[in-house]
Amino acid sequence: MCGRSVLGVDLFLSVGPPSRSPTFLNLSLRQSQRPCSDPKPWRLGIAGLHDVNVQDYCDWLKSRVKKESHKNAYQKAADFLLKRSFDLDLVYEDQNPTFLVEQGGVEEGIARRFVKDLPLRVKLCKQNEVKADSILQSSRGPIHLR
């Protein structure tokens, strides 16, 4: 009898010379594993208005680059997502920068960074005890509201 685990499913197959005993397959799920175990939460836990959070996140990404063309590309990504009524939770859940590239016309590196940096942004906001929607930009830099 051979056994193998595939996606958390135990597979057992009886092999050998033909006999009266039938070949069988055991597809029992092990409780310790789920077929699609994914440690990331489905929601980022960002307070505030969904559309405002997308723009705030975009502004934060733009503050991390110098080139105006990169700033414009981040804004293009945000505009595309807002036009399609996407919020940051949906972007995080999908983890699909290809969507921004193929349907939004966003450059690949910008699209990948837009998706990849979401958890970092949330972590930084939580470390500073600042909600993602409570950061305003002024000519001197970010103003944190409490």
C-alpha positions in Angstrom: 0.0 0.0 0.0 1.3 3.4 -0.9 0.5 6.7 0.9 1.0 10.3 0.1 -0.2 13.6 1.3 -1.4 16.1 -1.3 -2.7 19.5 -0.2 -3.4 18.0 3.3 -5.3 15.0 1.9 -4.0 11.6 2.7 -4.1 9.4 -0.3 -3.7 5.6 0.0 -3.6 3.3 -2.9 -3.3 -0.5 -2.7 -1.0 -1.8 -5.4 0.0 -5.4 -6.1 -0.9 -8.4 -8.1 -4.6 -8.8 -9.1 -6.5 -10.3 -6.2 -9.9 -10.3 -4.7 -9.2 -7.3 -2.6 -10.3 -4.1 -4.3 -8.0 -1.1 -4.9 -9.1 1.8 -2.7 -8.4 5.5 -2.2 -8.7 7.1 1.2 -9.4 10.9 0.9 -9.7 11.7 4.5 -8.7 15.3 5.5 -6.2 15.5 8.3 -7.5 18.0 10.9 -4.0 19.4 11.4 -3.8 20.7 7.9 -6.3 22.5 5.7 -6.1 22.1 1.9 -5.4 25.8 1.4 -3.8 26.9 4.6 -3.0 30.6 4.4 -1.7 32.4 7.4 -2.6 35.9 6.2 -5.8 37.4 7.5 -8.5 38.2 5.0 -8.8 41.8 6.2 -6.1 44.3 7.0 -8.1 45.9 9.8 -7.8 49.5 8.5 -10.3 51.9 10.0 -11.9 54.6 7.9 -13.4 55.1 4.5 -12.3 52.6 1.8 -11.8 55.1 -1.0 -9.9 57.5 1.3 -7.7 54.7 2.5 -6.7 53.8 -1.1 -5.7 57.4 -1.8 -3.9 57.7 1.6 -1.9 54.5 0.8 -1.1 55.8 -2.6 0.2 59.1 -1.1 2.4 57.1 1.3 3.8 55.1 -1.6 4.5 58.3 -3.6 6.3 59.8 -0.6 8.8 56.9 -0.8 10.0 57.6 -4.4 11.7 60.6 -5.9 10.9 60.3 -9.6 7.8 62.1 -10.7 7.1 59.3 -13.2 6.9 56.8 -10.3 4.6 59.1 -8.4 2.3 59.4 -11.4 2.4 55.6 -11.9 1.3 55.0 -8.2 -1.5 57.5 -8.8 -2.5 55.7 -12.0 -2.8 52.4 -10.0 -4.9 54.1 -7.3 -7.1 55.8 -9.8 -7.7 52.5 -11.6 -8.6 50.7 -8.3 -10.9 53.5 -7.2 -12.6 53.5 -10.6 -13.3 49.8 -10.2 -14.4 50.3 -6.6 -11.5 48.2 -5.1 -10.4 48.9 -1.6 -7.2 47.9 0.2 -8.7 44.7 1.7 -9.6 43.5 -1.8 -6.2 44.2 -3.2 -4.6 42.4 -0.2 -7.0 39.5 -0.5 -6.3 39.0 -4.2 -2.5 39.5 -4.0 -2.5 40.0 -7.8 -0.3 42.8 -9.2 -0.9 41.3 -12.7 -4.5 42.7 -12.6 -3.0 46.2 -12.3 -0.6 45.6 -15.1 -2.9 43.9 -17.6 -6.1 45.8 -17.0 -4.9 49.0 -15.5 -1.9 49.6 -17.6 0.3 50.0 -14.6 4.1 49.3 -14.8 5.0 45.9 -13.3 7.3 47.2 -10.6 4.8 49.8 -9.4 2.0 47.2 -9.4 4.1 44.7 -7.4 5.1 47.3 -4.9 1.5 48.5 -4.6 0.4 45.0 -3.6 3.4 44.0 -1.6 3.7 47.1 0.7 0.2 46.9 2.1 1.1 44.8 5.2 4.1 47.1 5.9 1.9 50.2 5.7 -0.6 48.7 8.2 2.2 47.6 10.5 3.8 51.0 10.5 0.5 52.7 11.2 -0.3 50.3 14.1 3.2 50.8 15.5 2.7 54.5 15.6 -0.8 54.0 16.9 -2.1 55.9 14.0 -5.0 54.8 11.9 -4.3 54.6 8.2 -6.9 57.3 7.5 -5.6 59.8 10.1 -2.5 60.9 8.3 -2.5 64.2 6.5 0.2 65.6 4.3 1.4 69.2 4.8 4.2 71.0 3.2 6.4 70.0 6.1 5.5 66.3 6.0 2.9 64.0 7.6 0.7 65.3 10.4 -0.5 62.6 12.8 -3.9 63.2 14.3 -5.0 61.5 17.5 
